[in-house]
């Protein structure tokens, strides 16, 4: 990336922003005010968690259960507790049912039943009721407040509402709360850092404006997209995290460079233009690096990843655009006034000419081999917990126990057998009607196959519900319309469709249950149409869909990033080194995430509920987001080193000068980013807590250990080979420079 005095496209763009600065400012303010109205409504528009593996066997099975057997896919669980009460007592159970009389009258409530699953005798003070709704997820979520109003526990009891709509409702509330909480924690600290860096209130406020504007515009745009497209309710959190972090960082680099250029350029217009030519161009390329990482999420066919990708791409793009338009126009308007309203006296701030970073660079370059071995080895060791990572798909577990739906879910699991609460379900299609003797024979033969599979505890179907009879006797019994109606009412069979319930021996999230699902799917079907679904199959399909695409995600993100940096730096080795350094900081941060969230290290200190596994979505999210974000600092550092190398041709000197001129700035930018994303560790949604921890650690490692030690050491070891490029690339660069 050539940052020089050549008046290229970015210089001309910056000059235009200064020329039309008042027009750009007015347009920006109007856009901000317009989209702010819709931005606050966006979280309430997003009603899907985005984890449904659409088109998978489990998804098809759920749809068949709904369409062919009338199984309600939306249900609530009301979990009652009574201290010192035996909730299996008939009087207490009747009191619970009497309290739900108004709820039963609601037109969309299909049934209200006690959970019939075998219970844990140590939790007789817990009683659960299942409320089946004839509504899909979105309408059920809209009706949830009304449903909640009709749930009142009898005297001496407490009730906790959990299940799909309750969890989604709490996630919406948590999302709104998290955004406000992260801003309340991160923004004041970021402002303090900016005041220390710039020393003046005006300069410090500009990055804050860019960050908040980027988030507001993105959420406003998302509101209109959500009118026509289902989006995950995690999107606003991602937008807030990335928008504030990236927007503030980009503005920090622009404002800092503008203050430098004011000292050497003839006038404000020239200073704005050269700021765009240098820092603005770096921001453009670093923005591309971030977008490449985010686009990697599109390989995984889940609404969750598509939503986060969409939100991330929009907010990063807008951050780049706002920085290179409205911020440049504001710089043009302010001019020398950017140094007004001094808050921190200059004598208390580090001088820009400080030789601290230069001395570090030369000290590192004296022992490059030793430092590469020690630091590289330490980072690789930190990655080792990833070898024992356990992935799972959280449901209520994305929320802390303080939320009603999470606490109710935990009570339900403790009091009832979770294997029977969420069993494997097999949807079976027969050629003839299920009531016919030939169909019964086929179903019985298939049931025997299923029973013979290792890991099966129990198999239930409409055949087993009728007792021990021959095929002919069952067919005769099913000619009785009342028997048939009872089976249809219990959602066990109808027309050409039957449901078979398989209870596994192990817990639903045990690896052996995954193997059981795979084996059931491989059984001979003998002319039957089979779809293996239910909670364990649904979970497995999500994890398989993610893991299957990970090689594509890695190849795409690293490959495209290398190509972009190859063209930007006009070097073969520098982009390769940047990619490998990123993998080290990324791997080390993921290793720590596994230690905290799976094994519980420091969980109490960070207010994290360790549940023994890592969300299956996290490795992909952290990789895609972190890879792009942490590449920012590599781009800014190497571009400045390259600028010095083009002027001097001395590799060691240019490395020291590049680190000296960017050291304090990048450290400040990294600290702000760590504070902004790290504030999400103290929010409520577990996935965002993990992302905040992973991203914050990766940036911290990258901006300190990697940049301060590994980069100068490797620059020294590679010497002039850092700048080697094939002839065609050098010629292309020269031709481009001549045209500009």
N, C-alpha and C positions, 0 to 999 in steps of 0.2 A: 504494500500500500504506500504510494508515494506522496508524502506530505511535504510539499515544497512550495516555493514562492510562485510557481507556474499558475497563471490565472486560468484554471480549468473550469469544468462545469459547476463544481461545488462553489468555487469562488464567485462565479456569475450568479448562482442561485442566492448566495448570501448577500450579494450586493443588491439583488432585486428585493430581498426581504427588508433590507434597510430602506430602499427607495419607497416601497409601498407599506411601510411599517404601520401606519395608522389604520389603513384599510385592513391589513392582516389582523391587527389587534381587535378591531370592531367585529370582524367575521368570527374570530375565535371566541370572543365574549358572548356573542349571540348564539353560537353553537352550544357553548357550555350551559347557558341558561335554558336553552330549549331541551337539551338532552337530560339535564338534571331533574326535570319533572318526571321523566320516565324511569330514570335510573333507580330511584327509590322504590319503584313498583316491581322491579325485576325479580328480586328473590321470591316474592309471592307468586310469580308466574311459573316457577320451575318446580314441577311436582313429581319428577322421576329421579330415582337415585342413579339410573343409567346402567345397572348391572345385568339387565335381562339379556341372555345370549340368544338374540333373535335368530330364528332359522335353525337352531340346534334341535337335537332330538328331544331334550327335556322341554324346550319351549313349545315344540309341536305337540308334545304330550299334554302339556297344560291347556293348550288351546282346544284339543280334542276333548279333554275332560269337561271343559266349560261348554263347548258347543254341542257335544253328543250325549253327555250324561247330566248336564246341568249342574256340575260341581261349581260352587261359588269360589272364584279365585281371590275374592277380597273378604277377609275375615278379621274380626277383632277378638282379642282374648281379654276377658275381665278377670283379673286375679284378686281374689278376696283373701284377707288375712284377719284373724281374730286372736289376739293375745290371750292364751289360756283356754281358747275354745276348741272343741273338736268339730271341725268343719265337715266331717262326714256324717254328723248328726242330722237326721231328717228335718228336725225343726229349723236348724240353721240354714239348711239348703232351701227349705220352703220360704224362709225370710228373704233369702237372696233372690229367688224367683219372683216373689211378690214385689220386691223393690224395682224389678225390671218390667213391670206391667206396661208402663208408658212407652218404654223403648220398643216393646214388641208391636205396638200399634203403628210405628212408623212404616210408611208404605214400602220402603226399600229394605227393610229388615226381613230376611227370608226365614231365619230360624234362630232360636236362642236355646242352647243346650249345655248341660254340664259336660265337661271334658271326661270321656269314658276311659281314657288311658290309665293303665295301672299306675298307682302312686307310690311314693316313698313313704313308708310308715312313720319316718321320723319327722315328717312335715304334715301332720294331720290338721295343723292350724291354717292350712292353705287350701283354697277351693277355686277352681278355674271354670269359667263359662265361655263358650265359643259363640260369637254372634256372627252369623253368615249374612252377607249383604248381596243383593242382586244389582250391584254397581261395579263398574270398572274402577281402576285405581284413581284416576283423576276426579271423577264425580264423588267417589268415596272420601277423598281428601277434602273436597269442598264441603261435604256434609259432616265432617268429623266434629266440628264445634257443636253442631246440633245434637249429634249422637252423645257427645260427652255431657251435655246438659241433662240428658235423661238417665245418667248413671249416678245413683246415690246409694252408698252402702247402708245396710241396716245398722241400727244402734250397736255400738261395740265393735264394729268392723271397719276396716279400711279397704279401699279398692284401687287397683292400679290398672290402667288401660294400656295394653300393648298390642302387637300385631301390625301388619303392613301400614294401614293409614295412620295409626298412632305414631309409629316410628318415623314415617315421612313427615308428619306434622312437626314432631319434635326436631327433626333435622332442619326443617325450614326455620324454626325459631332459633335453633343453635347457629345456623348460618348467619342470620341477621345479628345475633348477639356477638358472634365471633368477629364479624367485620368491624363492628363498633369497638370491641375490646382490643383487637389488634391495632387499630388506628390510635386508640387512646394510649396504648403502651409504646408503639413504635414511633409515631410521628413526633412527640415531644423530644424523645432522645435523638432522633434524626435531626431535628432543628438545632438542638444544642451542639451536635457535632458540626453542622454546617456553620453555625456561628463561630465556633473555634477555628474552623478551616478558613473562612473568609473574613471574619472579624467585623463584618458589617451586616446589619439587619436586612438591608435591601438585597444584597447578594445571596444571603441565606434563605430568604423567602422564595426566590425564583424557582429553585428545584422542587420545593414543596408544592408550588402552584402547578408545575408540570406533572408531578406525580398524581395529584388529586384530579387534575383535568383529564389525564389519560384514563383513570379509573371511571370517572363520571361519564365520559363520552362512550366508553366501551359498554358499560352497563345500560346506558340509554339505547345504544344500537342493539344490544342483546334483547332488550324488551320487544322490539319489533320482530326479531328473528324468532323469538319464543312464541309469537302468535301463530306461526306456521310450522314450527319444528320442535319436536320433543327434546328438551335439554336437561342435563343433570342438575340437581340442586346443589352440587358442589361447585358449579361454575362461578358464582359470585366470589367465593373465597379465593379461587385461583386468580381471578381478575384483580382482586384487591391486593393479594400478595405480590403478583408479578408487576402490576401497574405501578404501585408505590415504589417497589425496589428498583425496577428498571428506569422508570420515569425520573426518579430523584437522582439516580446514578448518572444517567445521560446528561441531565441538566447540570450536574456538578462538573462534569468534564467540559461542557460548553462554557459555563460561566467562568471557570478557572482559566481556560485558554483565552477567553475574551479579555480578561484582566491583564493577561500577559501581552496580548496584541495591542491593547490601548497604549502601552509604553513604547512600542516600536513603530506603529503605523502612523501615517500622516494625519488621519482623521478617523472619526467613528465609523464611517461607511467602510473604509478599508479594513478596520479592525473586525467588523462584523463579517465581511467577506472572507478574510483570512481565517477567522474562527470556524466558519463553515467549511473552508477548504481543508482544514486540518482536523479539528475535533469533530466537526459535523460529518466529515467523510468517515472517520473512525467509527462514529456512532452508527452510520448507515451499514457498514460491514459487520459490526458486532451485532446489530439488529438482525441481519441475515443469518448469522451464526445461531442466534437464539431461535429464530423461526425454523431453521433446519431441525434443531432438536425437538421443537414442539410438533412439527409435522410428522415425526417418527411415530407419534401416538396413533396416527390414522391407520396404521397397519393392523391394529387390534380392533376387530369389529364389535365394539361395544359402545353404546351411547355415552357412557361415562368418559371414555377416552376422546371420542369425537367432540364432546362438549368442552372438555378441558382444553383440547387443541384449539377449538374455535375461539374460546375466550382468551387463551394465551396469545394466539396469532393476532387477534384484533387489538388487544391492549399493547402488545409490543410494537406493532405497526404504528399505532396511534402515538405511542411514546416517541418513536423516531420522528414521526411527522410533526407532532407538537413541538419537539425540541428544535427541529430544523425549520420551523415556520414561526409560530407564535413567540417562542423564546428568543429567536433571533430578532424578531421585530421589537420585542421588549428591550433587548440589549441595545438596539439602535435608538430607541426612544430615551433610554436612561443615560447612555453614554458614560461620561465620567461620574455621573450621579450614582452609579452602581457601588461606588466606594463610600457613599454617605451613610449616616446613622451608624457610626462606629460603635460597636458594643464591647469588643475585646481589644485592648491596646496592642499595638504592634509588638511591643517588647515582650508580650506574653505568648506570642505566636511564633511558630518555627519559621525561620526565614526560608524563602523559596530556594535560595542558593545554598542551603545547608548541605554539607558534604557527608552527612550521616549515611545516606544510602550509597553514595559513591564508595565510601570506605568499606561498607558491607560487601559490595560487589567485588572489590579487589581482594578482600579477605577470603571470600568464597572461592575466587578463581585461583588462589594459591594452592588449594588442596581439593581440586575438583573430583578426583577419583574417590577419595575417602568419603566425601560428603554424599556423592551419588549412591555409593554402596550403603552407607548408614541410613540416610534419609529414605532412599528407595526401599530398603529392606524393612524399615519401620512401618512404612505405609502399606507394603504388601502384607506384613504381619497383621495389621489392623483390618485387612480385608478378609482374613481367614474365617470369621464367624459366618460369612455368607455361604460357606460350604455346608453348614448345618441349618440353613434357613428352612422354616416350615411355613408354607403359604396356606392361607385360608380366605374365605369370603365372609367378611363380617356383616352382620345385619344390625340388630340393636346395639352390637358392640362398638359401632362407630361413635356412640354417645357415651358419656360418663354415667356412672350409676345414679347421679343426682337427677337425671331425667326420668320421668315416670315410666316411659315405654321401656327403657333399659332395665330399670329396677324390676318392673313387672315381668320382663323376659327372664331375668335371673331367677326370680321366685318360681316361675313356671318350670324352668329346667331343674331346679332343685327338688320340686315337689312331685313332678311327673317324669316318667321314663322318656327321655328325649328321643330315643330310637323309635318309639311308637308315636310320638308327637310329630316327628318329621320322617316318616318311613320312605322307602323306595316304592314308587307307584308304577305299575306296568299297565298301559292302555292296550287292550287286545281287540283286534277287528277280526270277525269271523265271516266266512263266505255266506253261510246261512244265518238266520236269526240265532241269537245266543240261547234261546229257549229250546232249540231243536236238539234231538238226541245226538246227531253227528257233531254239532258244535260243542255240546257238553263233553263228548268223548275227546275232542281236540283240546279243549280247555283243561280237562283233567290230565291228559298226557303232558301238556306243557307245564302244568303245575308240578307234576312229579319231577320233571327236569329241573325246575327252579329249586325245589326242595333238596335236590341232590347236590346243589352248588355249595362249596365250602364257604362258610361265613353267614349262611342263612339261618336265622333263629326261628322264624315263623312265616307262614304264607297264608293269607286270607283272601277269600273271594266269595261271590254269591253261592258257589257250590259248597264251600266249607260251612257257610252260614246255615245251610239247610240240613246239615247232619250227614251221617253215613248212609248213603243210598246208592243203588246202581244207576247207571246212566239212564236206563229206561224209566226207573222209578222217579228220578229227578225230572225228566221230561214230562212225565205224567203230572207231577206235583205243580209244575210251572204252567200247566194248562189252566190252573185255577187263577182267575184274574186278580183275586185278592193277594195271593202270594207274589204274583208278578208285580203288582202295584207296590207292595211293600219293598221289594228289591229295587224297583225304580226310584221309590221315595228315598231309599238309603244311598242312592247314587252308585250302586254296585254294577248295574247292567241295564242296557236298553237297546232294543233293535239288534244291531250287529256289533255292539260295543260292550265290552266288559272290563271291569277294573280289578286288578290283582295287586294286593298290598304285600310287600315283602319287608319284614322287620329284620334288620341286620343284627348280628351278634355283638359287634363292636359299635362304638359311638359313631354318629353320622359323619363326623369330620375326621375319623381315623383313616389312615392310608389303606387299611385292609378293606374298608367300605368302598373306597375308590376302586379297588381291584374287583370287588363284588359287582359293582355297577358295570364295569367293562366286561366281566365274564357273562353277566346276564344279557348284555347286548350281543354277545357272540353265540348265544345258544341257537340251536336249530329251530326255525320258526314253523316248519311243516304246514305251510299254506296260510298261516296266521299273519295278520299285520300287527307288528309289535312296536311300541314306543316306550322306552324306559325313562321315566321322569320322576318327579318328587324332589324333595330337598337335596338329598345326596347327589342325585344325577345333575340337578341344576347347578349345584356348587362345582361339581367336576367339570361340566361343560364350560363354565366361566374360566376356571383355572387352565383347562386345556387350550381354550381359545387364546388366552394370554401367552402361555408358554410356547405355543406353536409359532407365534409371530415374533418372539424375542430375537431370533437370529436376523430376521428381516429388519427389525427396528435398529439393531446394532450396526448392521451393514450399511443401511441407508444413512443414518445419522453420521457415523464416522467417515463413510466414504464421501458423501456430499460435502461435509465440513472440510475434509482434506482438499477437495478440488477447489472449493471457494477460497480457502486460505492459500492454496498454491498460486491461484491467479492474483490474489491480493498481495502476497509477499514476494512473488516471483522467486520462490525457493522450493526445493524438493524436501529438504530436511526439516526446516522450521515448522511447516504444517504437521509433519509426522510427529515431531517432538511435542507440539501443542496437543495433539490428539492423545498421545500416550500419557502426558502429564495430567490431562483431564481425567483419564481413566483411573489414574492412581488416586487423585483426590476424591473422585466419585466412588471408587471401590471402598476406600477407607471410611467415607461417611456412611455408606450402606452397611458396612460391618458394624458400626456403632449403632445404627438404627436397629439391627437385629439384636444386639446386646440389650438395648433398652426395651424394645417393644416385645421381643420374644422371650428373653431371659429375665427381664425385670430389673436390670442394673440401673440405679439412679431413678427408677420409676417414681418413687415417692417424692423425691426432690423436685422432679419435673411435673408432678401432678398427673402422672400417666397411669392408666389401669392396664397392667400387663396381662394379656390373655393367652400367652403361650404360643402365639404365632404372629406372623406379619401379614398384613392384607396383601392379597395376590396382586393388587393393582400397583402397590408402592414401588417395586423395582423399576417398572416401566416409567411411571411418572417421574420418579426421582432422576432416573437416567436422562430422560428427554428434557426435563426442565433444567437440571443441574448442568448437563453437558453444554447447553447453549449459554446459560447465564455465566458459568465460570469461564467460558471461552472469551467473554468480554474483556477480562483483565489481561489475558494473553494477547489479544488483539491490540489493546491500548499500549501495552508494554513493548511488544515486538515492533509495532508501527513506529514508536518513538526511537527505538534502537536502530531501526532501519533508516529513519530520517538522519540520525547521527552518522551511520555507516556510509550513507550516500555522500555525506559532506566530508568525512575524514578517511574512509577506507580502512580504518583501524578497528578490528573486531573487538578487542578487549576494551578499548577506550569507549567505543560506541555502546557497549553493554553497560559499562559503569555510568556513562552519561545518561543513557535511557532510563536506568533504574533511579538515578539521582533526580531526574526531572519528573518522573511519574510516581516515585516511591510514596511520598506523603499523600499525594492525590488519590492513588489507587487504594492505599491503606484506609483513607477516610471513606472512600466510596464503598469499599468492601465492608467496613464496619457498619456503615449505614444500612447496607443490604442485609447484613447478618442481624442487625437489630430489627429491621422491618419484618423479615421472614421468620426470624427467631421468636418474635412476639406471638406467632401462631402456636408455639409450643404450649402457651398458657391459655389457649382457647379450648373449646369443648369437643369438636369433631376430631376423632382419633386420626383419620387419614390426613387431615390438614396439620395436626400436631407432628405426625411423622414426616410429612413433607417439609414443614418448617425446620425440624431438627436436621433432616438430611441435607436440605439446600443450604441452611446456615453453616453446618459443619464443612460441607464441600467448599463453599466460598472462603471460609476461614482458613482451611488447609491450603487452598489454592493461592490465596492472597498473602499468605505468610510463608509456610514451609516450602511450597512449590516455587513461588515467584522469587522469594528471597534467597533460597538455597539451590534448588535444582536447576532453575532456568539459567542463572549466571554460570553454574558449574558446567552444565551441558554446552552452553555457548562457548566456554573456554575450551572444552574438550574437542568440540567440532571445529573450532577456529573458522577459517575462511570457507570451509565446506558448508557452513550455515547458509551461505549466500549463493551456493552453486545452483544453477538452473539450466535445463537444456537450451540449446541455441534458439529453437523456435519460440520459446517462451520469452527469452531476452529480446529477440527481434520484435515480437509482438508488443512488448512493453515500450521499446524505443519508438516504434511507429505511433503508438498511442500518445506518448509524451510529445512527439513532434506535432501531432494534430492539435493537441491542446495548446 
